[in-house]
Amino acid sequence: MLPRLDKIAAKVEALIDRVDALLPAAILNDWTAVAYRWQKRNDGLLGGMRGTLVPVAIPHLIQLNDLHDIDEQKERLVANTKQFVDGKTANNVLLTGARGTGKSSLVKAVLHQFSKRGLRLIEVDRADLIDLPLIAEMVAMRPEKFIVFADDLSFEAGDAAYKALKSVLDGGVSAPTENMLVYATSNRRHLMPERMSENAEAQHTDDGEIHPGETTEEKISLSERFGLWLSFYPFDQAQYLDIAQHWVEVLSGHNAFDLVAFRKAALLWALERGARSGRIAFQFARDYTGQMPSRNAKKTKRSPPVTRERSTANVAAARSRTKK
């Protein structure tokens, strides 16, 4: 009887070893990084899809001083982030407006400003926002402060990530995570497309008031969960040129350049692209600076050409000295 039980025990142990080999290894997050990306991976037959925080080796950090003509937005986001880092109450932030006006750059700039004080950033794709409760649980006991960054955010009707984001912003059944905020950027103020048919749902009262329909109310409900709204607007010509000139100066190492030629080239660049934005100004500056002469190029001095008259005089002088 005992030998038989020993054989059964040996088979059970072998089976356990095989199952252990199929199970995914424990994931240990690297908490030394400044910025992370939330990524899904397939851990095999029994593991399924799991998310992990992947450190960004070289984060794109921007100086606040490099962001021009968005002073009010800059001031308000810096103040909100400082409150958060200081352990005070702060709000989730929705940055909306025209393309290329500095929404994403401003978020990266505040990360750079406060990273030495423990601020961290987690970039999450729209489709992965359903994992926000898991991310919140993962960072809840950490001493750092985390910004969940959702860039260029928009939803369609029935999107599962839409409800997940609403739940995290409100806290759901669990209390909001004190060391995590959501900073989102979007070209849409209410994060969802607005259709003409929704106007038919609006109700008109006897005193002339208009009340939005249920569809519109539902769309507005998500954006209202962000405590701070920052709006960004298209740049005029003067602002565009100011931004372009700043980046040319920075990228060229403050090398001298012709302002008249610069202005003409910058305006032509914007005209060809049909818009004036901070992004277009930066792209122009990269192109323009790349074509400028290198500031480290060695300037060699050339000797003046030797004329025939000068050569003849030198020969005559040499002959005179020889005779003496």
C-alpha contacts under 8 A as a table, 3 or more apart, distances in Angstrom:
res1	aa1	res2	aa2	distance
1	M	4	R	5.25
1	M	5	L	6.40
2	L	5	L	5.04
2	L	6	D	6.16
3	P	6	D	5.02
3	P	7	K	6.35
4	R	7	K	5.15
4	R	8	I	6.38
5	L	8	I	5.02
5	L	9	A	6.09
6	D	9	A	5.06
6	D	10	A	6.13
7	K	10	A	5.07
7	K	11	K	6.26
8	I	11	K	5.13
8	I	12	V	6.20
9	A	12	V	5.05
9	A	13	E	6.18
10	A	13	E	5.15
10	A	14	A	6.20
11	K	14	A	5.04
11	K	15	L	6.13
12	V	15	L	5.02
12	V	16	I	6.18
13	E	16	I	5.05
13	E	17	D	6.25
14	A	17	D	5.10
14	A	18	R	6.39
15	L	18	R	5.13
15	L	19	V	6.29
16	I	19	V	5.08
16	I	20	D	6.09
17	D	20	D	5.07
17	D	21	A	6.31
18	R	21	A	5.13
18	R	22	L	6.61
19	V	22	L	5.15
19	V	23	L	6.40
20	D	23	L	5.18
21	A	24	P	7.80
22	L	44	G	7.07
22	L	45	L	7.15
22	L	46	L	6.50
22	L	47	G	7.73
23	L	43	D	7.66
23	L	44	G	7.64
23	L	46	L	5.98
23	L	47	G	5.83
24	P	43	D	5.57
24	P	44	G	7.33
24	P	46	L	7.79
24	P	47	G	5.59
27	I	52	T	7.37
29	N	52	T	7.38
29	N	53	L	6.33
29	N	54	V	7.75
30	D	33	A	6.76
30	D	53	L	7.87
30	D	54	V	7.89
30	D	55	P	6.96
33	A	36	Y	7.15
33	A	55	P	5.74
33	A	56	V	7.09
33	A	57	A	7.78
33	A	120	R	7.84
34	V	55	P	7.67
34	V	56	V	7.62
34	V	59	P	7.56
34	V	115	S	6.61
34	V	119	L	7.44
34	V	120	R	5.14
34	V	121	L	6.62
35	A	55	P	6.08
35	A	56	V	5.50
35	A	59	P	6.35
35	A	120	R	5.73
35	A	121	L	4.71
35	A	122	I	5.93
35	A	123	E	7.72
36	Y	53	L	5.78
36	Y	54	V	5.26
36	Y	55	P	4.41
36	Y	56	V	5.25
36	Y	120	R	7.98
36	Y	121	L	6.15
36	Y	122	I	4.70
36	Y	123	E	6.18
37	R	53	L	5.69
37	R	54	V	5.15
37	R	55	P	6.51
37	R	56	V	6.83
37	R	122	I	5.54
37	R	123	E	4.81
37	R	124	V	6.30
38	W	51	G	6.52
38	W	52	T	5.75
38	W	53	L	4.86
38	W	54	V	6.27
38	W	122	I	6.69
38	W	123	E	6.25
38	W	124	V	5.45
38	W	125	D	7.74
38	W	128	D	7.88
39	Q	51	G	5.39
39	Q	52	T	5.59
39	Q	53	L	6.54
39	Q	54	V	6.80
40	K	49	M	6.22
40	K	50	R	5.39
40	K	51	G	4.27
40	K	52	T	6.52
41	R	49	M	5.42
41	R	50	R	5.47
41	R	51	G	6.29
41	R	52	T	7.93
42	N	47	G	7.04
42	N	48	G	5.46
42	N	49	M	4.52
42	N	50	R	6.45
43	D	46	L	7.28
43	D	47	G	4.53
43	D	48	G	5.35
43	D	49	M	6.20
43	D	50	R	6.98
44	G	47	G	5.17
44	G	48	G	5.89
45	L	48	G	6.29
47	G	50	R	7.53
51	G	131	D	7.96
53	L	122	I	7.75
56	V	59	P	5.69
60	H	108	K	7.01
61	L	108	K	5.62
61	L	109	A	6.10
61	L	111	L	7.35
61	L	112	H	5.56
62	I	66	D	7.18
62	I	105	S	6.83
62	I	106	L	7.93
62	I	108	K	6.02
62	I	109	A	4.64
62	I	112	H	6.50
63	Q	66	D	5.40
63	Q	67	L	7.39
63	Q	109	A	5.47
63	Q	112	H	6.96
63	Q	113	Q	7.49
64	L	67	L	5.61
64	L	74	K	7.90
64	L	106	L	7.31
64	L	109	A	5.34
64	L	110	V	7.19
64	L	113	Q	7.48
65	N	68	H	7.26
66	D	246	H	7.68
66	D	247	W	7.88
67	L	70	I	6.96
67	L	102	G	7.32
67	L	105	S	7.89
67	L	106	L	7.44
67	L	243	I	7.98
68	H	71	D	6.94
68	H	242	D	7.82
68	H	243	I	6.23
69	D	239	Q	6.62
69	D	243	I	7.99
70	I	73	Q	5.54
70	I	74	K	6.06
70	I	102	G	7.81
70	I	232	F	7.71
71	D	74	K	5.01
71	D	75	E	6.06
72	E	75	E	5.16
72	E	76	R	6.32
73	Q	76	R	5.32
73	Q	77	L	6.17
73	Q	230	L	6.11
73	Q	231	S	7.54
73	Q	232	F	7.82
74	K	77	L	5.38
74	K	78	V	6.03
74	K	106	L	6.88
75	E	78	V	5.30
75	E	79	A	6.15
76	R	79	A	5.13
76	R	80	N	6.21
77	L	80	N	5.11
77	L	81	T	6.06
77	L	110	V	7.72
78	V	81	T	5.14
78	V	82	K	5.99
78	V	110	V	6.32
79	A	82	K	5.12
79	A	83	Q	6.29
80	N	83	Q	5.23
80	N	84	F	6.39
80	N	90	A	5.69
80	N	91	N	6.83
81	T	84	F	4.97
81	T	85	V	6.18
81	T	90	A	7.23
81	T	110	V	7.30
82	K	85	V	5.09
82	K	86	D	5.96
82	K	114	F	7.70
83	Q	86	D	5.09
83	Q	87	G	6.42
83	Q	88	K	4.99
83	Q	89	T	6.32
83	Q	90	A	5.86
84	F	87	G	5.33
84	F	88	K	5.47
84	F	89	T	6.17
84	F	90	A	5.32
84	F	145	K	7.53
84	F	179	N	7.87
85	V	88	K	7.37
85	V	114	F	7.58
85	V	117	R	7.10
85	V	118	G	7.36
85	V	119	L	6.70
85	V	145	K	6.41
91	N	181	L	7.10
91	N	226	F	6.90
91	N	227	G	5.01
91	N	228	L	6.06
92	N	169	L	7.55
92	N	181	L	5.34
92	N	182	V	5.02
92	N	183	Y	5.92
92	N	225	R	7.92
92	N	226	F	5.03
92	N	227	G	5.55
92	N	228	L	6.33
93	V	182	V	6.43
93	V	183	Y	4.80
93	V	184	A	6.36
93	V	226	F	5.43
93	V	227	G	6.26
93	V	228	L	4.78
93	V	229	W	5.96
93	V	230	L	7.48
94	L	183	Y	6.03
94	L	184	A	5.00
94	L	185	T	5.88
94	L	186	S	7.63
94	L	223	S	7.40
94	L	226	F	6.00
94	L	228	L	6.33
94	L	229	W	5.01
94	L	230	L	6.27
95	L	103	K	6.08
95	L	183	Y	7.61
95	L	184	A	6.14
95	L	185	T	4.64
95	L	186	S	6.42
95	L	229	W	6.05
95	L	230	L	4.77
95	L	231	S	5.98
95	L	232	F	7.42
96	T	103	K	7.31
96	T	185	T	5.69
96	T	186	S	4.90
96	T	187	N	5.39
96	T	188	R	6.31
96	T	189	R	5.61
96	T	229	W	7.60
96	T	230	L	6.32
96	T	231	S	5.09
96	T	232	F	6.12
97	G	101	T	7.71
97	G	186	S	6.88
97	G	187	N	5.08
97	G	188	R	6.93
97	G	189	R	7.19
97	G	231	S	5.49
97	G	232	F	4.54
97	G	233	Y	5.88
98	A	101	T	6.12
98	A	187	N	6.10
98	A	232	F	6.09
98	A	233	Y	5.54
98	A	234	P	5.78
99	R	187	N	6.68
99	R	234	P	7.89
99	R	277	S	7.40
100	G	103	K	7.49
100	G	277	S	5.37
100	G	278	G	5.45
100	G	279	R	4.73
100	G	280	I	7.29
101	T	232	F	6.39
101	T	233	Y	6.90
101	T	234	P	6.67
101	T	235	F	7.51
101	T	277	S	5.72
101	T	278	G	5.22
101	T	279	R	6.86
102	G	105	S	4.98
102	G	106	L	5.84
102	G	232	F	7.86
102	G	278	G	6.57
102	G	279	R	7.66
103	K	106	L	5.41
103	K	107	V	6.78
103	K	185	T	6.35
103	K	232	F	7.35
104	S	107	V	5.28
104	S	108	K	6.46
104	S	151	D	6.86
104	S	185	T	6.71
105	S	108	K	5.11
105	S	109	A	6.07
106	L	109	A	4.91
106	L	110	V	6.34
107	V	110	V	5.39
107	V	111	L	6.42
107	V	183	Y	7.59
108	K	111	L	5.09
108	K	112	H	6.37
109	A	112	H	5.07
109	A	113	Q	6.18
110	V	113	Q	4.80
110	V	114	F	6.16
111	L	114	F	5.42
111	L	115	S	5.49
111	L	119	L	6.46
111	L	120	R	6.85
111	L	121	L	7.02
112	H	115	S	5.40
113	Q	116	K	7.65
114	F	117	R	5.31
114	F	118	G	6.90
114	F	119	L	5.62
115	S	118	G	5.31
115	S	119	L	4.54
115	S	120	R	6.33
116	K	119	L	7.07
118	G	143	P	7.91
118	G	144	E	4.97
118	G	145	K	6.03
119	L	144	E	6.09
119	L	145	K	4.85
119	L	146	F	5.96
119	L	147	I	7.55
120	R	144	E	6.88
120	R	145	K	5.97
120	R	146	F	4.77
120	R	147	I	6.20
121	L	146	F	5.53
121	L	147	I	4.74
121	L	148	V	5.97
121	L	149	F	6.64
122	I	146	F	6.96
122	I	147	I	6.10
122	I	148	V	4.79
122	I	149	F	5.83
123	E	148	V	5.95
123	E	149	F	4.67
123	E	150	A	6.17
123	E	151	D	7.83
124	V	128	D	6.28
124	V	129	L	6.58
124	V	148	V	6.80
124	V	149	F	6.11
124	V	150	A	5.53
124	V	151	D	7.97
125	D	128	D	5.34
125	D	129	L	6.65
125	D	150	A	6.32
125	D	151	D	7.53
126	R	129	L	5.45
126	R	150	A	6.73
126	R	153	L	6.53
126	R	154	S	7.79
126	R	161	A	6.80
127	A	130	I	7.05
127	A	161	A	6.21
128	D	131	D	5.65
128	D	132	L	7.64
128	D	161	A	7.06
129	L	132	L	5.30
129	L	161	A	5.10
129	L	162	Y	7.85
129	L	164	A	6.42
129	L	165	L	6.38
130	I	133	P	7.41
130	I	160	A	6.74
130	I	161	A	4.84
130	I	163	K	7.98
130	I	164	A	5.02
130	I	165	L	7.18
131	D	134	L	5.27
131	D	135	I	6.31
131	D	164	A	7.72
132	L	135	I	4.96
132	L	136	A	6.03
132	L	164	A	6.97
132	L	165	L	7.15
132	L	168	V	6.78
133	P	136	A	5.07
133	P	137	E	6.24
133	P	164	A	7.79
133	P	168	V	6.54
134	L	137	E	5.12
134	L	138	M	6.16
135	I	138	M	4.96
135	I	139	V	6.36
136	A	139	V	5.48
136	A	140	A	5.81
136	A	177	T	6.34
136	A	180	M	7.06
137	E	140	A	5.22
137	E	141	M	7.97
137	E	177	T	8.00
138	M	141	M	7.47
139	V	142	R	5.28
139	V	146	F	7.76
139	V	179	N	7.69
139	V	180	M	7.78
140	A	177	T	6.08
140	A	178	E	7.49
140	A	179	N	6.61
140	A	180	M	7.77
142	R	145	K	7.92
142	R	179	N	7.94
143	P	179	N	7.84
144	E	179	N	7.02
145	K	179	N	4.81
145	K	180	M	6.06
146	F	179	N	6.01
146	F	180	M	4.68
146	F	181	L	6.47
147	I	180	M	5.71
147	I	181	L	4.98
147	I	182	V	5.65
147	I	183	Y	6.48
148	V	180	M	7.05
148	V	181	L	6.09
148	V	182	V	4.70
148	V	183	Y	6.11
149	F	182	V	6.13
149	F	183	Y	5.11
149	F	184	A	5.82
150	A	153	L	6.19
150	A	182	V	7.50
150	A	183	Y	6.45
150	A	184	A	4.65
150	A	185	T	6.52
151	D	184	A	5.71
151	D	185	T	5.02
151	D	186	S	6.90
152	D	184	A	7.41
152	D	185	T	5.13
152	D	186	S	4.56
152	D	187	N	6.82
153	L	184	A	6.67
153	L	185	T	5.91
153	L	186	S	4.85
153	L	187	N	7.71
153	L	191	L	6.54
154	S	186	S	6.56
154	S	188	R	7.06
154	S	191	L	4.65
154	S	192	M	5.60
154	S	193	P	7.99
155	F	159	D	6.32
155	F	161	A	7.98
155	F	162	Y	6.54
155	F	191	L	6.08
155	F	192	M	5.09
155	F	193	P	7.63
156	E	159	D	5.66
156	E	192	M	6.10
156	E	193	P	7.13
157	A	192	M	7.76
158	G	162	Y	7.70
159	D	162	Y	5.38
159	D	163	K	7.29
160	A	163	K	5.60
160	A	164	A	6.51
161	A	164	A	4.95
161	A	165	L	6.12
162	Y	165	L	5.36
162	Y	166	K	6.39
162	Y	222	L	7.99
163	K	166	K	5.04
163	K	167	S	6.16
164	A	167	S	5.13
164	A	168	V	6.36
165	L	168	V	5.21
165	L	169	L	6.14
166	K	169	L	5.22
166	K	170	D	6.18
166	K	222	L	5.99
166	K	225	R	7.21
167	S	170	D	5.27
167	S	171	G	5.73
167	S	172	G	5.01
168	V	171	G	4.86
168	V	172	G	6.42
168	V	176	P	7.13
169	L	176	P	7.49
169	L	182	V	7.72
169	L	225	R	6.15
169	L	226	F	7.30
170	D	176	P	7.09
170	D	225	R	6.90
171	G	174	S	5.70
171	G	175	A	5.17
171	G	176	P	4.44
171	G	177	T	7.74
172	G	175	A	7.04
172	G	176	P	7.87
177	T	180	M	5.61
177	T	181	L	7.98
178	E	181	L	7.99
186	S	189	R	6.84
186	S	191	L	6.56
187	N	191	L	7.69
188	R	191	L	4.89
188	R	192	M	6.66
188	R	193	P	7.52
189	R	223	S	7.27
190	H	193	P	7.97
190	H	219	K	6.11
190	H	220	I	5.61
190	H	222	L	7.16
190	H	223	S	5.34
191	L	219	K	7.47
191	L	222	L	7.85
191	L	223	S	7.01
192	M	219	K	6.45
194	E	198	E	7.46
194	E	216	T	8.00
195	R	198	E	5.71
195	R	199	N	7.79
196	M	199	N	5.73
196	M	200	A	7.84
197	S	200	A	5.67
197	S	201	E	7.65
198	E	201	E	5.47
198	E	202	A	7.31
198	E	213	G	7.02
198	E	215	T	6.74
198	E	216	T	6.76
199	N	202	A	5.46
199	N	212	P	7.65
199	N	213	G	7.53
200	A	213	G	7.94
201	E	212	P	6.85
201	E	213	G	4.52
201	E	214	E	7.29
201	E	215	T	7.85
202	A	210	I	6.52
202	A	211	H	5.54
202	A	212	P	4.51
202	A	213	G	4.58
203	Q	210	I	5.66
203	Q	211	H	5.08
203	Q	212	P	6.50
203	Q	213	G	6.81
204	H	208	G	6.34
204	H	209	E	5.79
204	H	210	I	4.75
204	H	211	H	6.52
205	T	208	G	5.43
205	T	209	E	5.28
205	T	210	I	6.48
205	T	211	H	7.94
206	D	209	E	7.36
212	P	216	T	5.93
212	P	217	E	6.32
213	G	216	T	5.48
213	G	217	E	6.21
214	E	217	E	4.99
214	E	218	E	6.08
215	T	218	E	5.21
215	T	219	K	6.43
216	T	219	K	5.16
216	T	220	I	6.22
217	E	220	I	5.14
217	E	221	S	6.06
218	E	221	S	5.12
218	E	222	L	7.26
219	K	222	L	6.10
219	K	223	S	7.48
220	I	223	S	5.51
220	I	224	E	6.20
221	S	224	E	5.19
221	S	225	R	6.67
222	L	225	R	5.39
222	L	226	F	7.53
223	S	226	F	5.67
224	E	227	G	6.99
226	F	229	W	6.87
234	P	276	R	7.24
234	P	277	S	6.48
235	F	238	A	7.93
235	F	239	Q	5.65
235	F	240	Y	5.94
235	F	276	R	6.08
235	F	277	S	5.83
235	F	278	G	7.69
236	D	239	Q	5.41
236	D	240	Y	6.17
236	D	276	R	6.96
237	Q	240	Y	5.07
237	Q	241	L	6.18
237	Q	276	R	6.98
238	A	241	L	5.24
238	A	242	D	6.13
239	Q	242	D	4.99
239	Q	243	I	6.23
240	Y	243	I	5.29
240	Y	244	A	6.16
240	Y	276	R	5.89
240	Y	277	S	6.26
240	Y	278	G	6.63
240	Y	281	A	6.29
241	L	244	A	5.01
241	L	245	Q	5.95
241	L	263	R	7.12
241	L	266	A	7.07
241	L	267	L	7.88
241	L	281	A	7.42
242	D	245	Q	5.24
242	D	246	H	6.19
243	I	246	H	5.13
243	I	247	W	6.37
243	I	278	G	6.53
243	I	281	A	6.22
243	I	282	F	7.51
244	A	247	W	5.32
244	A	248	V	6.22
244	A	266	A	7.31
244	A	278	G	7.72
244	A	281	A	4.57
244	A	282	F	6.05
244	A	284	F	7.02
244	A	285	A	5.81
245	Q	248	V	5.11
245	Q	249	E	6.19
245	Q	285	A	7.49
246	H	249	E	5.22
246	H	250	V	6.25
247	W	250	V	4.94
247	W	251	L	5.86
247	W	281	A	7.88
247	W	282	F	6.26
247	W	285	A	5.74
247	W	286	R	7.93
248	V	251	L	5.25
248	V	252	S	5.84
248	V	254	H	7.74
248	V	285	A	4.91
248	V	286	R	7.26
248	V	288	Y	7.29
248	V	289	T	5.95
249	E	252	S	5.34
249	E	253	G	6.10
249	E	254	H	4.43
249	E	255	N	6.63
250	V	253	G	5.32
250	V	254	H	5.84
251	L	254	H	7.46
251	L	285	A	7.54
251	L	286	R	7.22
251	L	289	T	6.54
252	S	255	N	5.44
252	S	289	T	5.86
252	S	292	M	7.97
252	S	295	R	7.91
255	N	295	R	6.69
257	F	262	F	7.54
258	D	261	A	5.44
258	D	262	F	6.04
259	L	262	F	4.86
259	L	263	R	5.99
260	V	263	R	5.25
260	V	264	K	6.35
261	A	264	K	5.23
261	A	265	A	6.17
262	F	265	A	5.22
262	F	266	A	6.00
263	R	266	A	5.14
263	R	267	L	6.17
264	K	267	L	5.42
264	K	268	L	6.26
265	A	268	L	5.15
265	A	269	W	6.13
266	A	269	W	5.08
266	A	270	A	6.37
266	A	281	A	7.59
266	A	284	F	6.63
267	L	270	A	5.17
267	L	271	L	6.11
268	L	271	L	4.99
268	L	272	E	6.19
269	W	272	E	5.32
269	W	273	R	6.56
269	W	284	F	6.66
270	A	273	R	5.17
270	A	274	G	6.02
270	A	275	A	5.65
270	A	276	R	5.64
270	A	280	I	6.96
270	A	281	A	7.78
271	L	274	G	5.05
271	L	275	A	6.73
275	A	280	I	7.69
276	R	280	I	6.43
276	R	281	A	7.20
277	S	280	I	5.22
277	S	281	A	6.15
278	G	281	A	4.98
278	G	282	F	6.16
279	R	282	F	5.14
279	R	283	Q	6.22
280	I	283	Q	5.03
280	I	284	F	6.11
281	A	284	F	5.12
281	A	285	A	6.19
282	F	285	A	4.99
282	F	286	R	6.32
283	Q	286	R	5.24
283	Q	287	D	6.44
284	F	287	D	5.16
284	F	288	Y	5.96
285	A	288	Y	5.05
285	A	289	T	5.75
286	R	289	T	5.32
286	R	290	G	5.98
287	D	290	G	5.18
287	D	291	Q	6.59
288	Y	291	Q	5.39
288	Y	292	M	6.63
289	T	292	M	5.14
293	P	297	A	7.43
294	S	297	A	5.28
306	V	310	R	6.56
306	V	311	S	6.81
307	T	310	R	5.29
307	T	311	S	6.34
308	R	311	S	5.17
308	R	312	T	6.26
309	E	312	T	5.24
309	E	313	A	6.33
310	R	313	A	5.22
310	R	314	N	6.29
311	S	314	N	5.16
311	S	315	V	6.33
312	T	315	V	5.18
312	T	316	A	6.31
313	A	316	A	5.18
313	A	317	A	6.24
314	N	317	A	5.17
314	N	318	A	6.23
315	V	318	A	5.12
315	V	319	R	6.32
316	A	319	R	5.19
316	A	320	S	6.28
317	A	320	S	5.12
317	A	321	R	6.38
318	A	321	R	5.24
318	A	322	T	6.32
319	R	322	T	5.04
319	R	323	K	6.36
320	S	323	K	5.32
320	S	324	K	6.54
321	R	324	K	5.27
